[in-house]
Amino acid sequence: MRYLMCLFALVLTTSMLGQDFIKQYEKNYNVSKYEDLFVIQNKNSYRDIKVLDKKGKLIYETEGWVYSAYFYEGVPYIYVVTLTDVPFQNRKKIKEAYKLVYYDLKKKKTGEFTHIFTGYFSFKDKDKIYAKYEDKTSGKLGIIDGNMSVVIPAIYDDIDIFTSSPNLFAVRKADKYTLLDTAGKNVIGTEYINPNKDGTYPDTRFKGPNEEVYIIGSNDGKKVGVYNVSQKSVFIPFEYESIGEYYVNTNTIEVKQDGYSALLDLFNNSKPIYDQSFKVTRLMNILRYEQENVFIVNIEKDKTNRFELNKNLIYQGKLVFDSKYAIDMISDKSLNNDHFVFGELASSRPFLYDFKEKREVISPSAEIKDNFRIHRVENFKGDKNLYLLNVLPSGQRNNWYLLYNEKGECLVSFYPTKNIEVIAVDEVNKKYFYKATYTYKDKEVYSIYKNAHNIIVENANAKEVMYEVKNNIFIKEYIEDRVIKNQAGAKSLHKIQILESYTADGEYINKEEKVL
């Protein structure tokens, strides 16, 4: 028992001593422990690493010109990338200027890697780390692990360590890439993997369901498909001329064949949502309508001219509309909260399509100016046959409101406007009268319109005027304060009700007054 007490006291004393000498480093250094050694890494310099024994004695530190030094916790080496002794002017390539030296924490001694070191060690799976190296004689690349043991021999022209999948390497000989595991086995079963745009590393642009990694692959270097790296299996057959964008939200991927794209549903065994028969040259965006996807696509319009394209929508496997005019842009705001699709024609004129009613509202014959960009659309007062557009003219800061019917005719143009409402309806002549409220010189005023162009009353007091239509006569009613003399000559203030009558075309007829 007494022996155990002494042993406990000794351990406690040693621990406290360790804590005491470490405290001076804690502010500027990251402190790690390997067995009975302390590894001290400077927070402000990746070149400064020290090793202390359990008593705090310095037994190793990086010194001289160090390009980079690093230590992975749990790995028994400190890696130091430093310059060779080759004079600077004689170095033909930057990689020839560097070498890897190391400090072995187990053996407590330094060593030097015999080949050219070309990359940092990277974590792959827990404590397994790998780096590229170059053979000094052949100039070929290989892979070493954290113990500086050769994993992949230096026989390749290029190597990419897969950071997205553990223990896999993309290796290239000439123009052929393939995937190797740490045993050097070809896991994809083919020597062709598509490089990325700059022709260097494999194209690993997307992750699929459950964070599985996919890579663009090929059997012959021409036709491509998709290989599931995580499952080590072909996911999309190697039969397409190119693989386009992967859309993670819808789990779909665009593929191309004979110059046209198809969209594959990865939730449904890669079944095409649309195929090459639609003549889609590019999928632009994906919208939503009634819980289903709507695809904005570029459609080839003229077979004799591959550059003449038109925007269109694919919904439930069909083109939504076949316009007689070229749509240049469909807004990403479309369908977000409602059932309208809008954008611009190739002539810079706006267009509007009612997705719910399946009709084009604004056509080339509609009364609308060029360079108006639509920002928002809604049915006016719930009427499915009237459309209220919030538009911004080119070069202006203030929005306009335009009111259209289902025939694409502009009924009213309001600017600048806070609110619009129908104040009266001539049922016989099928005419509406509109009130546009806006702010003018810090005062709320409004104008009364009988159509898109003619103003009946302008800048009236919005709180005092009422309108109605009776027997095809347009009645304007308002109250006026007026001083009136009685028979005795005394003056008094009275409220006067004034009724002005107009034809439905806004022509003045007469005025009636009544003292209230």
N, C-alpha and C positions, 0 to 999 in steps of 0.2 A: 504494500500500500504506500509506504514511504517512497519507494522507488518510483511509483506511478505519479505521485505528487511532484517529485523533483523533475520528472520528465515533462509533465504538464507545464511547470513553471519555466522550463527551458524553452519549450515550444512557444509559449506566450511571450517570453523575453525576445526570442528571435523574431517573432512576428512584429512586435512593437519596434524593434530596431529597424526592421525592414520598412515599416511605415515611416519612421523618422527620416531616413535618408531619401525616401521617395518624395516626401513633401516638397522638397526644394525644386522638383521637376514638374510637379502637377500643373502649374500655371501655364507653362510654355510647351510642355511635352505630353504626348499620349503615352501612357504606360501600359505595357503588356507583359505577361509572364509566360516563360517557357521553362517548364520543370523548375529548377532552382535559380533560373536567370531572369533578370528584368531587361526588357527591350524598351528603350526610351526613344520615341520618334518626335522630332521637333514639329510643332503645329504650324510653324511659319516657314519651314524649309523642308522640302522633300529630299534634300541631300544630306541631312544631318540625323544619323542614327547612332545610338550608344548602347552597349551591352554592359550591365553591371551584375556582379555576383550577388549572392544573398547577403553579403556584408556591406554592399554598396561600393565595392571596388570596381573601377573601370577596367574591363578586360578587352574591350574592342570598341572602336569608333571609326566612322567613315572619315576619310581625310584626303587631301589633294583635290584635283578637279574631278568632281562627281557630277555626271549628267543627271542621274536619278538614282534614288535608293528607296527600297520599300521592303516591308515585312508583312506577311499574312499570319495572323494569329493561328497557332496550331501547326504551322509549317516550320520545319527545323532549319530554315535558311534565311539569312538576310541577303537580298539581291542588290548588287551595286552595278549600275551601268556607268562605265567610265571611258575615257579616251584611250586609244592605243598610242604607242610611241611613234607612229608614223607622222612625219612632219605634215602640217596642215596643207601646204601647197601641193603635196604629192597625193592627196586623197582624191581619187577619181569619183567615188560615190560616198555619200554621207554615211551609209551603213558600214563602210570599211573603217570608219573612224571610231567605232564603238566596240567594246568588249564587255563580257559579263564576268565579274568576279563575285565571290560570295563568301559569307561567313557561316560555317557549319556549327549550329548551336549544340549539337550532340557531341561532336568531336572537339569543339572549341578551337577550330583552326580555320584558316582561309584557304580558298582554292580558286581556280580559274577555269571557265568553260573553254573547251578547245576549239569550238567553231565560232563563226560570226553570229552574234546575237542580233536579231532583227525585230523583235517585238517584246512587249511587256507580257509578264505572266498574267493569265486571266483565270478567275474562278470559274469552274465548270460544274462541279458537283461536290458540295461540302468542302473537303480539304484537298480535292483533286484540282490541280492547276496546270496549265499548259502554255507554251510559248513557241513561236516560230524560230527556226535557226537556219543558217545558210552554210553549206559545205564550202570550205575555203578553196578547194580544188575545182569542183564542178560548178559552183555557183547555184546549185539546186537547193530547194527548200525542203525542210522537214519539220517535225514536231518533237519537242522534249517536254517532259513533265517537270513538276516542281523539284524533283530530286535530280534533275538534269540527266535523266536517262532517256535514251532515244525511244520515242513511241512510234513515230512515222519516219521512215528513213528519208534522207534528203535526195529525192529523185524527182521532185515536182517543180514546175515553173512558177506556180502560185498556190498559196494556201490561205483559206479563210477559216478562222476558228469560229464555229457557230455559237454565238452568244445566246441564241434563242432556244437551243436544244442541247442537252448535256452530252458531252463526250462525242461530238461529231465534228468532222472537218471536211470542208469543201476543198478539193485539190484539183489542180489543172495541169494537164500535159498538153502542150500546144494549144488547140482551141477546144479541148474537151474537159469539162468539169465532171466530177462525180463526188459522192459522199462516202467518207470512210469513218469507221468507228475507231476506238483506241487500239484495236487489234489489227488495224489496216484492212478490214474487210469492207468491200463495196456493199453498202446497205440499200442503195436504190436500184441496183441490178442493171444499170445502164451507165454509159460514160458521158452522157450529155445532160448538162443542166444549163438553163439559160443564164447568161451573165446579165448584170444590171446595165443601165444605159451607158455607163462609161466603159463597159466591156471588161471589168475587173473581177468583181465578186458575184456570186450567184444572186439571182433575183429572189429575195425572200420578203416580199413586200407586205405580206399579211399573215394574220393568225385567224384561225377558224373557230368553230365552237369549242368550248372547254379549253380555250387557250392553246389548242393544238397548232403546231407549226406546219406550214405548207410551203413548198418550193416549186418553182416552175421547172419542169423537167422535159426530156425528149428522148426518144429511142434512136433517132437518126440525125439529130442536129437541125432538123427542119420543122417537123410537126411537133407541137408542144402540148403538154397537159399539166396536171398538178399532182405532185407527190406529197403524201402526208408523212412528214418527217417523224412526228411523234409515234404514229402507228406503223411506220416503215412499210407503207403500201401505196399503190397508185390510187388517187382519189378521183381525178378526172382523166379519162383516156388521153394518150399522147396523139391527138388527131387534129389539132387546131393550128392555124398559122400564127396565132399570138393569143396571149392571155391578157385581158384588160384589168380594170379596177375590181377589187373585192370590196363589197359593201357590207360592213360588219353588222349594221343595224337590221338589215333584211336577210343576211346570210346568203347573198347572191354574188355571182361572179360573172363578169362579161368576158366572152370569148369571141374570136374572129375567125371566119372561114370565108375564103374567096372575096375578101375585102369588106364583108358585112359582118356585123356583130350579132350575137345571140346572148341572151341572159339566162343563166342556169340557176335553178332553185336548189341550193345545197341542202335545204330542209327536206326536199322531196326527191332524193336520189338523182340530183343534178338534172331534173326534168326541165326543158326549156320553158321559160315564161313567155318569151317571144323568140322566134328563130330568124334565119337569114332572109326569109321570104318578105319580111317587112322592109328590107333595104336600109336598115339602120347602119349608119356609119359611126355613130358615137352615142353612148348613153350619157346625158348631161347631168341629170339629177333625178331624185326619187321623191315624190310628194305622197300625201295620204288623203284618201277620200273614203268615208264610210268604212273605216277599218281595213281598207285595202290599199295596195300600192298603186301609184300612178307614175309612170316613167316618162320623163321629158327626154326626147330623143331627137337626133339629127337624122332626117330622112333624105335619101338621095331623090331629088325631084326630076332630074333629066338624065337618062342613061347615057346620052351623048356627052354630057358635061359632068364629070364626077365632082366638080367643085360647086355645083349649084345645089345647095342644101336648103331644107326647110325644117323648122321645128314642128314637132307634133307630140301627141300624148298617146301612150299605150296603156289601156285599162281593161282588165279582164280579158287579155289576149287579143284585143282589137284596137285599131286606131280610133281615137275619139272623134276627130273631125278631119275633113279633107278640104282645107281652105283653098279658095281660088286665088289667093294672094300669099306671098311668101312671109312667114312669120320669122322674124329675126331673133326675138328674145321672149322667153316666158319667165315671168317673175317668180323668184323663189318664195315670195309671200303668198302666191296663189294657193288656194285650198287649205291654207293653214287653219283658218277658223270658219270658213264658209264654203260655198260651192261655186266660186268664180275663178276662172283662169284668165289672166291678163298679162300683157307684155307689149312688145313693139313689133311693127311690121318692118320689112326691109326698107321701106320708104320713110322710116322714123315716125310713122303715125302709130297711135296706140290701137290695140284690139282688145275685145272683151268677149269671153265665151262663158255662157251659163251652163255649168256642168250638170246641174240638177234638171234643167229644162231641155238640155241638149240642143242649144241653139247659139249661133253667133249673134251677139248683140250689136257690136260696132263693126260695120262693114266699110269698104272703101267709099261708099256713097254717103256715109253718115256725116252730119255737120259737126266736125271736130277739127281743130287746128293741128298743124304739124308740131312735133317736138313737145307734146304733152305727155308726161309720164304718169301713169296711174299708180297711186299709192294704196288706195283702199276702195272697195266696192261693197255696196249693200243694197238689198231691196228697199225701195222707198216706202216707209210706213207700212211694211209688211206686204205691199202689193207686188206679186211676183212678176208683173208686167212693167214695172218701173224700176229703173236702176239709177242709184245715186253714186256718182264717181267723185272721189277726192283725187284731184290731179295737180301736178306742179308743172307749170310751163317752163321750158328751157330758159335759163338765165334769170329766173325770178325766184324770190324767196317765199312769197305767199301763195298758198294753195287756192285753187278754184274748186267749185262744185259744179258738176254737170249732171243734168237729169235727162235720162234716155228712156224711150219706150222700147217694147220688144222688137220693133221694126228697125231699131238702130237710129231713130230720129232724135236729135237733141231738142228737148223741150225747153229747157231753161239753162242759162249759163250764169252762175253767181260768183262774184269776186269783190273783195275778199269776204268770206262768209263764216259766221259762227254757227248759224242754224238755218234750216230750210223747212218750211211746212206748207201744205196746201191749205189755204184759208177759205176757198170757195170753189164750187164746181158748177159749171153750166152743163147740166145733163143733156139738154136738147142739142146743143152744138158741140157736145163732148169737148169742152174746154176747161182747163184748170187755171186757177189764179194762185200764184205762189207769193209767199212772203219770205224774203231773205234778210235775216238779221245780222248786223255787223257793227263794228265799232268805228266811229269816225270822230277824230279829235276828242278822244276820251269820253264820247257820248254814244250810247247805244241807239242806233237808228236802224231803219230798214227801208227796203224798196219793195214795191208790189209789181209783179210781172204778170202779163197775160200770155206771154210765150217766151221763147228763148231770147228775143231781141227787144221787145217793146216794154218800156217801163211806164206804168200808169201813175204811180206816186213814188216820189223819191225823197229820201231823208225825212220821212214822217216820224212823229213820236210813236214809238211802238206800243205804248201803253194806252193810247186814247182812241185808236181807230179800229173799227170792226167792219167786216165785209160780209155780204151775202148776195146770192143770186136768186131773184124771183121773176118768173115770167120773162126770162131772157134779158132782164134788166139787172145790171150790176150796181148794187147799192153800197155806197161808202158812207158809213155812219161815224160821227165823232162829236165830241163835246168841246165847246169853246167858252171860256170866261169872257163876259162882256159887260161893260158899264152902260146902264139904260136909265134915261130920265122918265119919271112919271109925269102925269098931267100937271102936277104942282111944280114941276121943275126940279124935284129932288133926284139926286143920282144914287143908284144902288147897283151892286154887283150881282149879276145873274149868270146861271149856267144855261147855255144855248145848245140844244140838240140840233145838229145839222145833218141832213140827209142829201147826199149828192148822188144823182143817178147817171149811169153810163150805159152805152150799148155794150154787148159782149165783146166788141172789138176795142172798147176803151174810149169811145167817143162820148163827149159830155152832152147830157140832155137837159137837166135842170137841177135846181137846188131848193130844198124846203128847210125852213127853220122853225123851231118850236122852243119857247121859253119853258124851262123845267121848274 
